[in-house]
Structures are given as structure tokens and as C-alpha cells.
Amino acid sequence: MLQDCDMQPEDLDCCGADGGGSVADFFRFAGNSDVLPGYVAPATDAGFMLNLDLSGGAGTVALPAAAGVLPGTIVAVRKTDATNNVGTVIGQGGDTVSGPIILSQQYECLIYERRGAAEWVSWANDDGYIHPNITNGSIRVATGGNARGAEARDWQQSRAAATQVASGARAGILNGQNNTAAGADSTSCGRGNDVQAPESGNFSGNGNEVSGLGYNANVAGQDNDVGKLIGGTARAVNLGGNTNTVDDIDAANVGGTTNTVNGSQAANLGGHDNSAQALDAANAGGTNNDVLAPQGFNGGGSNNIVAATATESANIGGDGNNINGDDAANAGGTNNVLDGDRAGNLAGNDNSVAAADAANAGGVSNVISGVKGFNGGGTDNDVSGDNAANVGGDGKTITGVDAAAVGGNTNTINGARSVALGGQNNQLDGDNAAVMGAGNYVAGEGAFAIGRDAAADRPCEFAQGAGSGTQGAAQGGQLIYAAVCPGGAVTELDLANVAGAYLNLLDGDNYAVQVREATAKVGGAFSAAAWFANAANSGMIWRDAGVTAGIFSGPQLGVMNDAAVFAPTLELFADVANNRLAVYIDNTGGPDAYAVVVIGYAKRNG
């Protein structure tokens, strides 16, 4: 037998397509005219090249009787036909044949050596034996299996199916068992791996499949699929893990279990049961996360979804978060939902950011549905006004545009640009209004209520409640009257210069009122002669059983530095016909002026 020699497959030519060459030629060293030791040439060596033509069907070929040849005699058997019919090598007269005995490919050769008295041993039983195919340049180290591809290299010795060979042109199986390299220029290693795509490879692991257009790869792991579901997959890669699927162009999965990447240029870095299913989508890890939007991202956590509508949106972590708006982001928390474009949520759980450019910083069960709205935390807050904001607290409702609440609980802000500063159970319906305390109601534009159970329902009213349990039942406050007072006329002043705004009385109202300050100004220039001082009008006004009455001191004449310039009269009285407090300026003796009167009150109802 051949020992310690440098003979290469390309040095062998007995299995050439033309059938030429002798057995002696077959066993020559390249560049050496000597035949191998142990070779015994018969009168003609044609008897030692046994050609097997199976074009008519499967068949057998018998080796020479061992007793008739010398020990060390070599015999080669070659299959000459191109059919898939299988040939079997047998011995004669009880001779045993050890090693491979099946030929299935055209020009396949099996080489046997007589060793025992009645024994033929295949060189395939010796270390380093190879099976060259001179016709297509392929090499294999085991018999059986389907034909190898042109110039293929198949180094595995064990397979479970005939297809598990290097059947692709220039394909290679470098080691392992039950591997397939069917794509041209493909490579397969490991156990039970199947490479169908050209210029693709599987480099280790078990049960992995690489398909698609080509240039795909699986580096390691088990039962991973690259390019199996979408036939147009190219340049995709899975680096490891178990049962991962990578099925789009330039896509990648780094590791983990049961992850799916089927977006072009998409990637999953790890975790399990995650998916990145859109162009340039990415998932960094976690469990059961789905990134369905182009350029979407999930950083971790579990059960998070970046929906198909959420282009360029991201979820950083947390559990059960759902992003539907474009360019939106959720940093963490649980069961948060972002429906608005460019919306954001930092943390918390069960929060909803439904409007564009809105944000929630944390808390529980907060809803932000106003455009550019903001919630800073807390629980069960609802911010539906555009540009509105809530900072903490519980159970607040903000519907007004540009409105805000800071702390507190169960406050409702419906007025635009209004604000609640802490407290609880307050309601602001007036625009540009404010409230502090508890149980207060503000309906007047620009009004302000503090204390408890106050009602500021007139323009620019200040009300401080005494905590009677009923809004507006017991409080003190201040009203501002203002109006242009034409010269030569008597003018009724409106509250805060709002036409038709007065201190109207409800049944049961009882007010004590006093003028705190009053001023009037003539023309555009400052005039010391235009000031009232110490206006002392005061009195009582009430309404009972639908009838309004009042008692007032006055009228009060203005105390002037120069009475000749401006000497109006301020009058307060009960307007019984209209159920209201009437505030008049009598300017019959002076020029046009602008008057402001500040009136304080104490109120009781009931």
C-alpha cells in the first residue's frame, strides 16, 4: 500500500474521461517513471482497470480472485456511464472486500489492494484517502451521495441523505456531517447545515440553512435560517443563536433566540422572539419586541412595538410600550402608548401621548392629547389643551390652550392660558385666570381665586374663600371697574373695562362694599390734578326673594389739587331694576377722562 508519499489528486489519471492511461500510469508519482512498490504488472494491465458501465441499470463488478494475485496487487474500479445507476464491488470465491463498495458518479474510482489470503481492502480505509473526479476537478473523501459540483471539495465522511454533499460548483464542505453546500462557491461546516445560496456559507453549528440570491452567511448557532423565506435575500448574515431568521438584503442578526429580521438593512442584536421587519429597522435586545417601522428602533425590554406607522421612532426599554407616531420616542416604563408624531414619553406606565409634539415625563395613566402638551408626572392627569402642561399631581384635567397646572389633584383647567398652582378640586373656566387652594371656581377672564370654596366669576376679580363648603358662599374679594368717561356726561363703569360686566347679584347674595382706591386721568400727559384720594364710598347691597336693595354713603366728590381742571363725582348705588351694583362717574363739568375704581367686598350667601 501507499505510505509516506506526496502523490496528489491531480497526479492521478486512470479515471480520465477518455479511459486512457494504464494502471501503472495511475500509480506513478508526478515526474517519476518508477511504478509504485508492490505493484505486479500482468501480461496486460487492462485486467487491473475494471470499467463499470451501468447505463443499462444497476450492476456489480467482481474483483479478481485473491488467490490468483500476489499480495500488494492493486485493482482500480471505475464507473464510466453518466447515469445515476449504482454499481457494487464484490469479491470472488469467498474473498472479502473491506471498505466502500458503491460507485454512483461518472468516472468515480475505487482502489483496492490484496492484503490477506482472501481479502481485498479499499484504500478508503487508509488515512488520507481521497476520491478525485478528474472530469470536473472535484474531490471528496467518502463514497456515496449525489455528484459533487465542478471543482468542489467535500471533506465530510458522514451524511444522512444523498443530497448532503458539496454539489455546487467550487463549493466546499470543510468538516462535520450531514452538511450540504449546493450553491456555487458556497461553504458549509458543522452538522446538518444546508447552504443553497451561491457565494454563501455556514461556518459552524447545527441545522442552519442559508438560501437566497447569494453572499449570505450563518456563522454559528442552531436551526437559524438566512434567506429562506424571501428568495431575494442577499448579503444577509446571522452570527449565532438559535432559530433566528434573517430574510432581507443586507440584514443581520447577531445572536439570541427566535428573532426575525426581514427588513432591508435591518438588524437584531440579541434577545429572543424579537423582530426587525422594516427598512433600516433595529432591535438591540429584550423579549417579544417588534420594530415594524422604517428606521425604527427598540433598545430592549419586552413586548414593545414600534408600529409600521412610526417611521424613525424609538423605544429604549420597558414593557408593553406601543409607538405609532413618526419620530416619536419612549424611554421606558410599562404599557405606554405614543400615537402623536414627534411625541415622547420618559417613563411611567399606562400613559398615553396622543398628540403631535406632546410629551409625558412619567407617572401613571396620564393622557396627553393636546398638541405640544406636556405632563410632568403624577397619576390620571388629562392634558387635552394645545400647548398645555401639567407638572405632577393627580386626577387633573387641562383642556384650555396654553393652560397649566403645578401639583395638586383633581383640578380642572378649561380656560386658555390659565393656571392652577397646587390645591385640589379647583376649576378654572375663565381665560388668563389662576387659582390656589381647594374647591375654588374661577370663571372670570383674568380672575384669581385662593383659599377654599371661593368663586371668582367676574373679569379680573380677586376672591378669597372662607371654606364654607359651597363655592362663593362666604368670601372676600376685590373688583376693578374702568371706563372712558366723556366730558359733559355721566358714565357707568364696567368691570375691567369689559362691556356689560357688572357685579350682578344672585338670590341670597349679601355684599358689603367699599371703594379702596379711585383714579382718573385727563388726556395723554400726566396730571396731578387727575387723582382721587381716599375715596370713601361704601355701603351694603343684597338680593332677597328676587328683590335687590342697598344702602350707600355718598356721592363722594374727588379731592383735587386743581379742581378747576377735573372735579368728577363717584357714585355707587343699588341698581334695583337690573339686580346689580352700579358704579358711575359724573363728569358733566370736566374734560374727557379715563377712570379706574378699586372696590373691596365681603360676601355672604345663604
C-alpha positions in Angstrom: 0.0 0.0 0.0 1.0 3.6 -0.4 2.8 5.0 2.6 4.5 8.4 3.2 4.3 9.7 -0.4 3.4 13.1 -1.9 1.0 11.9 -4.6 -1.7 14.5 -5.2 -5.2 14.0 -6.8 -4.1 15.9 -9.9 -1.3 13.3 -10.4 -3.9 10.6 -11.0 -5.3 9.9 -14.5 -6.7 6.4 -14.5 -10.2 7.8 -14.2 -10.0 10.2 -17.1 -13.0 10.6 -19.3 -11.2 9.0 -22.3 -10.4 5.9 -20.4 -6.7 6.2 -21.4 -3.8 5.5 -19.2 -2.7 2.3 -17.6 -2.9 1.0 -14.0 0.9 1.6 -14.0 0.3 5.2 -15.1 -2.3 5.6 -12.5 0.1 4.8 -9.7 3.1 6.8 -10.8 4.5 9.7 -8.9 4.4 13.0 -10.8 7.7 13.4 -12.5 8.8 9.8 -11.6 8.9 7.0 -14.1 9.1 4.3 -11.5 5.9 2.4 -10.7 4.9 2.0 -7.0 6.4 -0.8 -4.9 4.1 -3.8 -4.6 2.5 -3.3 -8.0 2.6 -6.5 -10.0 2.0 -5.9 -13.7 0.3 -8.7 -15.5 0.9 -9.6 -19.2 -1.5 -6.7 -19.9 -2.7 -4.4 -17.2 -6.1 -3.9 -18.7 -7.4 -6.6 -16.3 -6.5 -4.3 -13.4 -8.6 -1.4 -14.6 -12.2 -2.6 -14.3 -14.6 -0.3 -16.2 -18.2 -0.5 -15.0 -20.9 0.6 -17.5 -24.2 0.9 -15.7 -26.2 2.6 -18.5 -28.5 -0.4 -18.6 -29.2 -0.4 -14.9 -27.6 -1.1 -11.6 -24.9 -3.8 -11.5 -21.9 -5.4 -9.9 -18.3 -5.9 -10.7 -16.1 -8.7 -9.2 -12.6 -8.2 -8.2 -10.0 -10.8 -9.3 -9.7 -13.9 -7.1 -7.3 -13.1 -4.3 -5.6 -16.4 -4.6 -4.6 -15.7 -8.2 -2.6 -12.5 -7.5 0.3 -11.6 -5.3 -0.2 -9.7 -2.0 0.0 -5.9 -2.6 -1.7 -6.2 -6.0 -3.7 -3.1 -6.8 -7.0 -3.0 -8.7 -9.0 0.1 -9.7 -12.7 0.1 -10.5 -14.2 2.9 -12.5 -17.8 3.8 -13.3 -17.9 5.0 -16.9 -21.5 6.0 -17.5 -23.3 9.2 -16.7 -26.5 7.7 -15.2 -27.5 7.7 -11.6 -27.4 3.9 -11.5 -25.4 2.4 -8.7 -22.6 -0.1 -9.0 -21.4 -2.6 -6.3 -17.9 -4.1 -6.0 -17.9 -7.7 -4.8 -15.3 -10.4 -4.3 -15.0 -13.9 -5.8 -15.0 -17.3 -4.2 -15.4 -16.2 -0.7 -13.0 -13.2 -0.9 -13.9 -10.4 1.4 -14.0 -6.7 0.3 -13.4 -4.2 3.0 -14.3 -0.5 2.7 -16.6 1.3 0.3 -18.1 -0.9 -2.4 -20.6 1.6 -4.0 -20.0 3.7 -7.1 -22.6 6.3 -8.0 -20.9 9.1 -10.1 -19.4 9.0 -13.6 -15.7 8.5 -13.5 -15.7 7.7 -9.8 -12.9 5.3 -8.9 -12.5 2.9 -6.0 -9.0 1.4 -5.4 -8.4 -2.0 -3.7 -5.3 -3.8 -2.6 -4.9 -7.5 -1.9 -3.7 -7.9 1.6 -4.8 -11.1 3.2 -5.0 -14.5 1.6 -8.6 -13.9 0.6 -9.1 -10.2 1.3 -9.3 -7.0 -0.8 -9.0 -3.8 1.2 -10.1 -0.4 -0.1 -7.6 2.4 0.2 -10.5 4.4 1.5 -9.9 2.5 4.8 -6.4 4.2 5.0 -5.9 7.6 6.5 -5.7 10.4 3.9 -7.5 8.6 1.1 -9.4 10.9 -1.3 -11.7 10.4 -4.3 -10.8 12.7 -7.2 -13.0 13.4 -10.2 -10.7 14.3 -13.0 -13.5 15.3 -15.3 -14.9 18.2 -13.2 -12.0 18.7 -10.7 -14.0 17.8 -7.6 -12.5 15.9 -4.6 -14.3 14.0 -1.9 -13.2 11.8 0.9 -16.1 9.4 1.1 -18.1 7.5 -1.4 -21.8 7.8 -2.0 -24.0 10.9 -2.2 -25.0 12.9 -5.2 -22.5 14.2 -7.7 -20.2 16.8 -6.5 -20.0 20.2 -8.3 -17.2 21.2 -10.6 -14.0 21.8 -8.6 -15.9 21.2 -5.4 -14.2 20.0 -2.2 -16.2 17.6 0.0 -14.3 16.6 3.1 -17.1 15.2 5.2 -17.3 11.4 5.6 -20.8 11.1 7.1 -24.2 12.0 5.6 -27.8 11.1 6.2 -29.1 11.9 2.7 -27.6 11.7 -0.8 -28.1 15.5 -1.2 -25.8 16.3 1.7 -22.7 16.9 -0.4 -20.8 19.7 -2.0 -22.9 19.8 -5.1 -22.4 23.4 -6.1 -19.6 24.5 -8.4 -16.5 25.3 -6.5 -18.4 24.6 -3.3 -16.8 23.2 -0.2 -17.7 21.2 2.9 -14.8 21.6 5.2 -15.8 19.3 8.1 -18.7 17.8 10.1 -21.5 15.7 9.0 -24.8 15.8 7.1 -23.9 19.2 5.6 -24.9 20.5 2.2 -23.1 23.1 0.0 -25.4 23.4 -3.0 -24.7 26.9 -4.0 -21.9 27.8 -6.4 -18.8 28.9 -4.4 -20.6 28.1 -1.2 -19.1 26.7 2.0 -20.6 24.5 4.8 -19.3 23.2 8.1 -20.7 21.8 11.2 -23.6 19.4 11.5 -26.7 19.3 9.4 -26.2 22.7 7.8 -27.6 23.5 4.4 -26.2 26.2 2.1 -28.2 26.6 -1.0 -27.2 30.2 -2.0 -24.2 31.0 -4.2 -21.2 32.5 -2.6 -22.6 31.9 0.8 -21.6 30.0 3.8 -22.3 28.3 7.1 -19.3 28.0 9.3 -20.4 26.0 12.3 -23.4 25.0 14.3 -26.3 22.6 13.7 -29.3 22.6 11.4 -28.8 26.1 9.9 -30.0 26.9 6.4 -28.6 29.6 4.1 -30.6 30.4 1.0 -31.4 33.4 -1.2 -29.7 35.2 -4.0 -26.2 34.9 -2.5 -23.5 36.4 -0.4 -25.3 35.2 2.7 -23.8 33.7 5.8 -24.5 31.9 9.1 -21.6 31.9 11.4 -22.8 29.7 14.2 -25.7 28.6 16.2 -28.6 26.1 15.7 -31.6 26.0 13.4 -31.1 29.5 12.1 -32.4 30.5 8.6 -30.7 33.1 6.4 -32.6 33.9 3.2 -35.1 31.0 3.4 -38.4 32.9 3.4 -37.6 35.7 0.9 -35.8 34.4 -2.1 -34.3 37.8 -3.0 -32.2 37.9 0.1 -28.6 38.9 -0.4 -25.7 39.9 1.8 -27.6 38.8 4.9 -25.9 37.3 8.0 -26.7 35.5 11.2 -23.8 35.4 13.7 -25.2 32.9 16.2 -28.0 32.0 18.4 -30.9 29.6 17.9 -33.9 29.5 15.5 -33.3 33.0 14.2 -34.4 34.1 10.7 -32.7 36.7 8.6 -34.6 37.3 5.4 -33.8 40.6 3.6 -31.0 42.4 1.8 -28.1 43.5 3.9 -29.9 42.4 7.1 -28.2 40.9 10.2 -28.9 39.1 13.4 -26.1 38.9 15.9 -27.5 36.4 18.4 -30.3 35.4 20.6 -33.2 33.0 20.0 -36.2 33.0 17.6 -35.5 36.5 16.4 -36.7 37.6 12.9 -35.0 40.2 10.7 -36.8 40.7 7.4 -36.3 44.3 6.6 -33.6 45.6 4.2 -30.6 46.8 6.1 -32.4 45.8 9.4 -30.7 44.3 12.4 -31.3 42.4 15.6 -28.5 42.3 18.2 -29.9 39.8 20.7 -32.7 38.7 22.9 -35.4 36.4 21.9 -38.6 36.5 19.9 -37.8 40.0 18.6 -38.4 41.2 15.1 -37.0 44.0 12.9 -39.2 44.0 9.9 -38.7 47.2 8.0 -36.1 49.1 6.1 -33.2 50.1 8.4 -35.0 48.9 11.5 -33.1 47.7 14.5 -33.7 45.8 17.8 -31.0 45.8 20.4 -32.3 43.1 22.6 -35.1 42.1 25.0 -38.0 39.8 24.5 -41.0 39.9 22.1 -40.2 43.3 20.8 -41.4 44.2 17.2 -39.9 47.0 15.2 -42.2 47.4 12.1 -41.4 50.9 11.0 -38.6 52.1 8.6 -35.7 53.4 10.6 -37.4 52.3 13.8 -35.5 51.2 16.9 -36.1 49.2 20.1 -33.3 49.2 22.7 -34.6 46.4 24.9 -37.3 45.5 27.3 -40.2 43.2 26.4 -43.4 43.3 24.4 -42.7 46.7 22.9 -44.0 47.6 19.4 -42.7 50.3 17.1 -45.6 50.2 14.6 -45.4 50.4 10.8 -46.7 54.0 11.0 -43.9 55.1 13.4 -41.1 56.0 10.9 -37.9 56.9 12.7 -39.4 56.3 16.1 -37.7 54.6 19.0 -38.4 52.7 22.2 -35.4 52.5 24.5 -36.8 49.9 27.0 -39.6 49.0 29.3 -42.5 46.6 28.8 -45.6 46.7 26.6 -45.0 50.1 25.1 -46.5 50.9 21.7 -45.3 53.7 19.4 -47.5 54.6 16.4 -46.4 58.2 15.6 -43.5 59.2 13.4 -40.3 60.5 15.1 -41.7 59.5 18.5 -39.7 58.1 21.4 -40.4 56.2 24.6 -37.5 55.9 27.1 -39.0 53.2 29.3 -41.9 52.3 31.5 -44.8 50.0 31.0 -47.8 49.9 28.7 -47.2 53.5 27.4 -48.7 54.5 24.0 -47.4 57.2 21.8 -49.7 58.0 18.9 -48.6 61.5 18.1 -45.8 62.4 15.7 -42.7 63.6 17.5 -44.3 62.6 20.8 -42.2 61.5 23.8 -42.6 59.5 27.0 -39.8 59.2 29.5 -41.1 56.7 32.0 -44.1 55.5 34.0 -46.9 53.2 33.0 -50.2 53.3 31.2 -49.6 56.8 29.9 -50.9 57.9 26.5 -49.3 60.6 24.4 -51.8 61.0 21.6 -50.9 64.4 20.0 -48.1 65.7 17.9 -45.1 67.2 19.7 -46.6 66.2 23.1 -44.6 64.7 25.9 -45.1 62.8 29.2 -42.2 62.7 31.7 -43.6 59.9 33.9 -46.4 58.9 36.2 -49.3 56.6 35.8 -52.3 56.6 33.5 -51.8 60.1 32.2 -53.3 61.2 28.9 -51.8 64.0 26.7 -53.9 64.7 23.7 -53.2 68.4 23.2 -50.7 69.4 20.5 -47.4 70.3 22.2 -49.0 69.3 25.5 -46.9 68.2 28.5 -47.3 66.1 31.6 -44.6 66.1 34.2 -45.7 63.1 36.2 -48.5 62.2 38.6 -51.5 59.9 38.1 -54.7 60.1 36.0 -54.0 63.5 34.6 -55.5 64.5 31.3 -53.9 67.3 29.2 -56.0 67.9 26.1 -55.4 71.6 25.6 -52.8 72.6 22.9 -49.6 73.9 24.5 -51.0 73.0 27.9 -48.9 71.5 30.7 -49.3 69.6 33.9 -46.5 69.2 36.4 -47.3 66.3 38.8 -50.3 65.7 40.9 -53.3 63.5 40.5 -56.5 63.5 38.6 -56.2 66.9 36.9 -57.9 67.8 33.6 -56.4 70.6 31.4 -58.4 71.4 28.3 -57.5 75.1 27.9 -55.0 76.2 25.3 -51.7 77.3 26.9 -53.1 76.3 30.3 -51.0 74.8 33.1 -51.3 73.0 36.5 -48.5 72.7 39.0 -49.1 69.9 41.6 -52.3 69.4 43.4 -55.0 66.9 42.5 -58.4 66.8 40.8 -58.1 70.3 39.4 -59.8 71.1 36.1 -58.5 73.9 33.8 -60.7 74.7 30.8 -59.7 78.3 30.3 -57.0 79.3 27.9 -53.7 80.5 29.4 -55.0 79.7 32.9 -53.0 78.1 35.7 -53.7 76.1 38.9 -50.9 76.3 41.5 -51.4 73.3 43.7 -54.5 72.7 45.7 -57.4 70.3 44.9 -60.8 70.2 43.4 -60.4 73.6 41.8 -62.0 74.5 38.4 -60.8 77.3 36.1 -63.2 78.1 33.2 -62.0 81.6 32.6 -59.2 82.6 30.3 -56.0 84.0 31.7 -57.1 83.0 35.2 -55.4 81.5 38.2 -56.3 79.5 41.3 -54.7 78.3 44.5 -56.3 76.4 47.4 -59.2 74.0 47.3 -62.7 73.8 46.0 -62.4 77.2 44.2 -64.2 78.1 41.0 -62.8 80.7 38.5 -64.9 81.7 35.5 -64.0 85.4 35.1 -61.4 86.3 32.5 -58.2 87.3 34.3 -59.7 86.4 37.7 -57.9 84.8 40.6 -59.2 82.7 43.5 -57.4 81.5 46.6 -58.4 79.9 49.9 -61.3 77.5 50.0 -64.6 77.4 48.1 -64.2 80.8 46.5 -65.9 81.8 43.3 -64.3 84.4 41.0 -66.7 84.6 38.1 -66.2 88.2 37.0 -63.5 89.7 34.9 -60.3 90.4 36.9 -62.0 89.5 40.1 -59.9 88.5 43.1 -61.7 86.2 45.5 -60.6 84.6 48.8 -62.8 81.9 50.1 -63.5 81.1 53.8 -64.2 77.4 53.3 -67.9 77.4 53.7 -68.3 74.2 51.7 -70.2 76.0 48.9 -68.4 77.9 46.2 -68.9 81.7 46.6 -71.0 81.4 49.8 -68.5 83.1 52.1 -65.6 85.1 50.7 -63.9 88.4 50.5 -62.5 90.0 47.3 -61.8 92.8 45.1 -63.3 94.2 41.9 -61.8 96.6 39.4 -64.0 99.0 37.4 -62.7 101.0 34.4 -64.2 103.0 31.6 -63.6 106.1 29.3 -65.6 108.9 30.8 -66.5 111.6 28.2 -66.6 115.2 29.3 -70.0 116.6 30.0 -71.6 113.2 30.7 -72.4 110.6 33.4 -70.8 107.2 32.6 -71.4 103.8 34.2 -68.1 101.9 34.7 -67.8 98.2 33.5 -65.8 95.6 35.4 -62.2 95.6 34.0 -63.4 97.7 31.0 -65.4 94.7 29.7 -68.7 95.9 28.2 -71.7 94.6 30.1 -69.7 93.2 33.0 -71.1 94.1 36.4 -71.4 92.8 40.0 -74.7 91.1 39.4 -76.5 89.6 42.4 -77.9 86.2 42.8 -80.8 85.5 45.2 -79.4 85.3 48.7 -76.3 87.4 48.0 -75.3 89.9 50.6 -72.3 92.2 49.9 -70.6 94.9 52.0 -68.6 97.1 49.6 -66.1 99.9 49.9 -64.1 102.0 47.4 -60.5 101.3 48.2 -58.8 103.5 45.5 -60.0 105.5 42.5 -58.2 107.4 39.9 -58.9 109.3 36.7 -56.6 110.8 34.1 -57.2 113.5 31.6 -55.5 113.3 28.2 -52.2 111.6 27.4 -50.0 113.5 29.8 -49.6 113.1 33.5 -51.7 115.5 35.6 -51.6 115.6 39.4 -55.0 117.1 39.2 -56.4 113.9 37.8 -56.2 111.8 41.0 -58.9 111.0 43.5 -57.7 110.4 47.0 -59.3 108.4 49.8 -62.5 107.7 48.0 -64.8 106.7 50.9 -67.9 105.4 49.2 -69.2 102.3 51.0 -72.4 100.5 51.7 -74.4 97.4 51.6 -76.2 95.7 48.7 -78.3 92.5 48.8 -80.9 90.5 47.0 -83.6 88.5 48.7 -86.6 86.7 47.2 -85.6 88.2 43.8 -85.5 91.8 45.0 -82.3 93.9 45.1 -81.8 96.7 47.6 -78.9 98.7 49.0 -77.7 101.3 51.4 -74.7 103.5 50.4 -73.0 106.7 51.6 -72.0 109.3 49.0 -71.7 110.6 46.5 -68.0 111.3 47.0 -66.5 114.3 45.3 -63.0 114.0 44.1 -60.4 115.8 46.2 -58.3 117.6 43.6 -55.1 119.6 43.6 -56.7 121.8 40.9 -60.5 121.3 40.9 -60.9 123.7 38.0 -59.3 121.1 35.7 -61.2 118.0 36.7 -63.8 117.6 39.5 -65.8 114.4 38.8 -68.2 112.7 41.2 -68.0 108.9 42.0 -71.4 107.3 42.8 -72.2 103.8 44.0 -75.8 102.6 44.4 -78.0 99.5 44.1 -79.4 99.2 40.6 -82.7 97.6 41.6 -84.1 97.3 38.1 -81.0 95.2 36.9 -80.1 93.5 40.2 -76.6 94.8 40.3 -74.1 97.2 41.9 -73.9 100.4 39.8 -70.7 102.4 39.7 -70.9 105.8 38.0 -68.6 108.7 37.2 -70.4 112.1 36.8 -68.1 114.1 34.6 -70.5 116.7 33.5 -68.2 119.5 34.4 -64.9 118.2 33.1 -63.0 117.1 30.0 -62.7 113.5 28.7 -61.0 111.2 31.2 -60.2 107.5 31.9 -61.3 106.3 35.3 -60.4 103.3 37.4 -62.1 102.3 40.6 -61.0 99.5 43.0 -63.8 98.2 45.2 -63.3 95.6 48.0 -66.1 93.4 49.2 -67.2 90.9 51.8 -69.9 88.5 50.7 -72.2 86.0 52.3 -74.8 83.9 50.5 -77.4 81.9 52.5 
